[in-house]
Amino acid sequence: MREVQFKSFGIIEPLSTSQRPALPSNGTGRWAVWISAVLFAVLAGCATSQPKPAPAKPAPAKPAPGIAVLLSDRSPAIVGVQREIVKRYPQPIETYVLGENESLHRDVQKTIQSSDQPVVVAIGLPAARVARSLTGKKVIFCQVFTYEDEELVTAWMKGVSAIAPVREQFRTWKKLSPKLNTVGVITGKGMRGLMAEAQAAAKENRIKLIHVEVSSDKEYLYTYKRLTQQIQGLWVVPDHRVLSLNVIRDIMAHSVKEGKDVAVFTQELLSLGGLISAETSVADIAEQVLTRVRESEQSIDVTGAPIVPLTKAVIKINTVMAQRLNLRIAKSLQRMAYAP
């Protein structure tokens, strides 16, 4: 049985003798004044006995929104970032994986579109491509090198750099190889943002940076061989559009033969003759992604620059190549020493 509660109202008490206005002896006007006085006293008693309204309860705090995380695949570089995001973000996270079957990508996109999560984190290029077709969402992408060529950046879609801090790379390289004055870098088209950052870092370390754009891996190798006489070192960046495994092997073999410094983007290439490698940190990527998420919570769009840089580089120095090139590893760099 449902319990019904009744509100209690004040009871009107009869006026005491001392409270009552004196009864008029005669006269209609006096009767009217007396009646008015009585009514005033009664109404005043009713007013004082009315219960006070209960104070309004404050509205419950709105919980912080969650995020949707879209993975291109289950490779370690992709999953590693996702795991670090999960460690650091206390709100609900919905995780989606595209996989290799592109026919299912549209279904994943529809599922994310219907999700209540306002922010989507896309990890890897395939995920960023799918997220680009979303509407009414804020998207933050990472692990995407060719964002300019893909035209990913909009007011509501921005990213985190896929390159270890360039300034730190060039500073360490110069300290290891003080006579390094001219460096070449070969990429596909549309790398204006990265090249601007690299030119500034090279200039800061008194290095001339020569940038050449190519359209294929074969053209990359041909261009590098032509550049060999002009440069002392090659900075290899992870541009999948113009790099293949076979060409990388040829580049490294030619560099060893010609005695060139080569800075690479992964420790695995040190065994092929790279002098120094600079890798990103999945923890750093996750931290920069979540910083963008938090900064954009109260905004319609993603706030800030199109791409924010990373803050940490994992650098290794190939001790075998350093010895071959007659380079001494300074004491401050010895923690980076690595024998492939």
C-alpha positions in Angstrom: 0.0 0.0 0.0 1.3 3.4 -1.0 1.8 5.8 2.0 0.2 9.2 1.5 1.6 12.1 3.4 -0.5 15.2 4.1 0.9 18.7 4.6 0.1 20.2 8.0 -1.4 23.7 8.1 -1.3 26.1 11.0 -4.4 26.0 13.3 -6.1 29.3 13.9 -6.2 29.8 17.7 -9.0 32.0 19.2 -7.9 35.4 20.3 -7.4 35.9 24.0 -9.3 38.6 25.8 -6.2 40.8 25.9 -5.7 40.4 22.1 -9.3 41.1 21.1 -10.2 44.7 20.2 -12.7 46.1 22.6 -16.3 45.6 21.5 -17.7 49.0 20.4 -20.7 50.2 22.4 -22.6 51.6 19.5 -22.4 53.1 16.0 -22.1 51.5 12.6 -18.8 53.1 11.9 -17.3 51.8 15.1 -18.6 48.2 14.2 -16.8 48.4 10.9 -13.6 49.4 12.5 -13.9 46.6 15.0 -14.6 44.0 12.3 -11.6 45.2 10.4 -9.4 44.9 13.4 -10.5 41.3 14.1 -10.0 40.3 10.5 -6.5 41.8 10.5 -5.6 39.9 13.7 -6.9 36.6 12.3 -5.1 37.0 9.0 -1.9 37.9 10.8 -2.2 34.7 12.8 -2.7 32.7 9.6 0.4 34.3 8.0 2.7 33.5 11.0 1.5 29.9 11.2 2.1 29.0 7.5 5.1 26.6 7.1 8.2 27.9 5.4 9.0 26.4 2.0 11.8 23.9 2.1 15.1 25.1 0.4 15.6 23.9 -3.1 18.0 21.1 -3.5 21.0 21.8 -5.6 21.0 20.1 -9.0 23.3 17.0 -9.0 26.7 17.6 -10.6 26.8 16.5 -14.2 29.3 13.7 -14.7 32.2 14.3 -17.0 31.7 12.8 -20.4 33.5 9.7 -21.6 35.3 9.2 -24.8 35.3 6.7 -27.7 38.7 5.3 -28.8 39.0 4.0 -32.3 42.0 1.8 -33.1 43.2 1.2 -36.6 44.4 -2.3 -35.7 45.8 -4.3 -32.8 49.5 -3.6 -33.5 51.7 -2.8 -30.4 52.1 0.8 -31.4 48.3 1.3 -31.6 47.3 -0.8 -28.6 50.1 0.7 -26.5 48.6 4.2 -26.8 45.1 2.9 -26.1 46.2 1.2 -22.9 48.0 4.3 -21.6 44.8 6.3 -22.3 42.8 3.8 -20.2 45.3 4.1 -17.3 45.0 7.9 -17.3 41.4 8.7 -18.0 38.9 8.0 -15.2 35.7 8.4 -17.2 34.0 5.8 -19.3 35.8 4.7 -22.5 34.3 2.9 -25.4 36.9 1.1 -27.6 36.4 0.1 -31.2 38.9 -1.7 -33.5 38.7 -1.4 -37.3 40.7 -4.4 -38.4 41.7 -5.4 -41.9 38.2 -5.9 -43.3 37.4 -2.5 -44.8 33.9 -3.6 -45.6 33.1 -3.4 -41.9 34.6 0.1 -41.3 31.3 1.7 -42.3 29.4 -0.2 -39.6 32.0 0.9 -37.0 31.6 4.5 -38.1 27.8 4.3 -37.7 28.1 2.7 -34.2 30.4 5.5 -33.1 28.2 8.1 -34.7 25.2 6.9 -32.6 27.3 6.8 -29.4 26.6 9.4 -26.6 30.4 10.1 -26.3 31.1 13.6 -27.6 34.9 13.0 -28.2 36.6 10.4 -30.4 40.3 9.6 -30.2 41.5 8.0 -33.5 44.7 6.1 -33.3 46.4 5.5 -36.6 45.7 6.6 -40.2 42.8 4.2 -41.0 41.0 5.2 -37.8 41.5 8.9 -38.5 40.1 8.5 -42.0 36.9 6.8 -40.6 36.6 9.5 -37.8 36.8 12.2 -40.4 33.3 11.3 -41.7 31.7 11.7 -38.3 29.4 14.6 -37.6 28.7 16.5 -34.3 31.8 15.0 -32.6 35.2 16.3 -31.6 38.1 14.1 -32.9 41.7 14.0 -31.7 44.0 11.8 -33.8 47.5 10.4 -33.2 50.0 8.1 -34.8 49.3 9.8 -38.1 52.3 11.1 -40.0 50.7 12.3 -43.3 47.9 14.4 -41.8 48.4 17.2 -44.2 48.2 15.1 -47.3 45.1 13.4 -45.9 43.6 16.9 -45.1 42.5 15.7 -41.6 42.7 19.0 -39.7 39.5 20.9 -39.3 38.1 23.1 -36.5 36.6 19.9 -34.8 39.4 17.5 -35.7 43.0 18.0 -34.6 46.0 15.9 -33.6 49.1 15.0 -31.8 52.5 14.7 -33.5 53.7 11.3 -34.7 57.3 12.3 -34.5 59.6 12.4 -31.4 60.5 16.0 -30.5 62.5 17.3 -33.4 64.5 19.8 -31.3 65.7 17.0 -29.0 66.7 14.8 -31.9 68.8 17.5 -33.6 70.3 18.6 -30.3 71.5 15.1 -29.4 72.7 14.4 -32.9 74.8 17.6 -32.9 76.3 16.8 -29.5 77.2 13.3 -30.7 78.6 14.5 -34.1 79.9 18.1 -33.5 81.1 18.5 -37.1 77.7 17.8 -38.6 76.8 20.8 -40.6 74.5 19.6 -43.5 71.7 17.1 -43.3 69.3 15.9 -45.9 65.7 14.8 -45.4 63.5 13.2 -48.2 59.7 13.0 -47.9 56.6 12.8 -49.9 54.5 15.9 -50.5 52.7 17.9 -47.9 55.0 18.0 -44.9 55.0 21.8 -44.3 54.4 21.6 -40.5 57.1 19.1 -39.8 59.6 20.8 -42.1 59.0 24.2 -40.5 59.7 22.6 -37.1 62.8 20.8 -38.4 64.3 23.8 -40.1 64.0 25.8 -36.8 65.6 22.9 -34.9 68.4 22.5 -37.4 69.1 26.3 -37.4 69.2 26.3 -33.6 72.0 23.7 -33.8 73.9 25.3 -36.7 72.9 22.7 -39.2 71.7 23.3 -42.8 68.7 21.1 -43.6 68.1 20.3 -47.2 64.5 19.0 -47.9 63.6 17.2 -51.1 60.1 15.9 -52.0 59.7 12.7 -54.0 56.8 10.6 -55.1 58.0 7.0 -54.8 60.5 4.8 -53.0 62.7 4.4 -56.1 62.8 8.1 -56.5 63.8 8.4 -52.8 66.8 6.1 -53.3 67.9 7.9 -56.5 67.6 11.3 -54.9 69.6 10.2 -51.8 72.4 9.0 -53.9 72.5 12.3 -55.7 72.5 14.2 -52.4 75.3 12.1 -50.9 78.0 14.5 -52.0 76.2 17.5 -50.5 75.3 16.2 -47.1 77.0 14.7 -44.1 73.9 13.0 -42.7 70.4 11.8 -43.6 67.4 12.2 -41.4 65.0 9.4 -42.2 61.4 10.1 -41.2 58.6 7.4 -41.3 56.9 8.4 -44.5 55.2 5.2 -45.7 54.3 6.7 -49.0 57.9 6.8 -50.2 59.7 4.3 -48.1 59.7 0.5 -48.5 61.6 -2.1 -46.6 63.8 -2.9 -49.6 64.6 0.8 -50.2 65.4 1.3 -46.5 68.0 -1.5 -46.7 69.5 0.0 -49.8 69.7 3.5 -48.2 71.3 2.1 -45.1 73.9 0.1 -47.1 74.8 3.1 -49.2 75.1 5.2 -46.1 77.5 2.8 -44.4 79.6 2.6 -47.6 79.8 6.4 -47.9 80.4 6.9 -44.2 77.3 9.0 -43.6 75.5 9.7 -40.3 71.9 8.4 -40.5 69.3 9.3 -37.9 66.3 6.9 -38.0 62.9 6.7 -36.4 63.1 3.3 -34.8 65.7 1.4 -32.9 65.3 -1.6 -35.2 67.1 0.3 -38.0 70.3 0.7 -36.0 71.3 -2.8 -36.8 71.2 -1.8 -40.5 73.7 1.0 -40.0 71.8 3.8 -38.4 73.8 6.0 -36.0 71.0 7.4 -33.8 67.3 6.5 -33.4 64.6 8.6 -31.9 61.3 7.0 -31.0 58.1 8.3 -29.5 56.7 7.2 -26.1 53.2 5.7 -26.0 52.8 7.3 -22.5 53.7 10.7 -23.9 51.3 10.3 -26.8 48.5 9.3 -24.5 49.2 12.3 -22.2 49.1 14.8 -25.0 45.9 13.3 -26.4 44.2 13.6 -23.0 45.4 17.1 -22.5 43.6 18.0 -25.8 40.5 16.2 -24.6 40.4 18.1 -21.3 41.1 21.4 -23.0 38.3 20.9 -25.4 35.6 19.7 -22.9 33.9 23.1 -22.7 34.3 24.0 -26.4 32.3 23.1 -29.5 35.5 22.4 -31.4 38.9 21.1 -30.6 40.9 24.0 -29.2 44.6 24.9 -29.9 47.0 24.3 -32.7 46.3 21.8 -35.6 49.1 19.5 -34.2 50.6 19.6 -30.8 54.2 18.3 -30.3 55.3 15.5 -28.1 57.5 16.2 -25.2 59.7 13.1 -24.8 62.0 11.2 -27.2 63.4 7.7 -26.6 66.9 8.1 -28.1 69.5 5.3 -28.7 73.0 5.7 -30.1 74.6 2.9 -32.0 78.0 2.3 -30.4 79.2 0.3 -33.3 78.5 3.0 -35.9 79.8 5.7 -33.6 83.1 3.9 -33.4 83.2 3.3 -37.1 82.6 7.1 -37.7 85.2 8.0 -35.1 82.6 9.6 -32.9 83.1 9.8 -29.1 80.0 9.4 -27.0 80.0 12.1 -24.4 79.4 11.2 -20.8 76.0 12.9 -20.8 75.0 10.7 -23.7 76.3 7.3 -22.5 72.9 6.4 -21.0 71.7 6.3 -24.6 74.4 3.9 -25.8 73.1 0.8 -27.5 74.9 -2.1 -29.2 72.6 -3.7 -31.9 
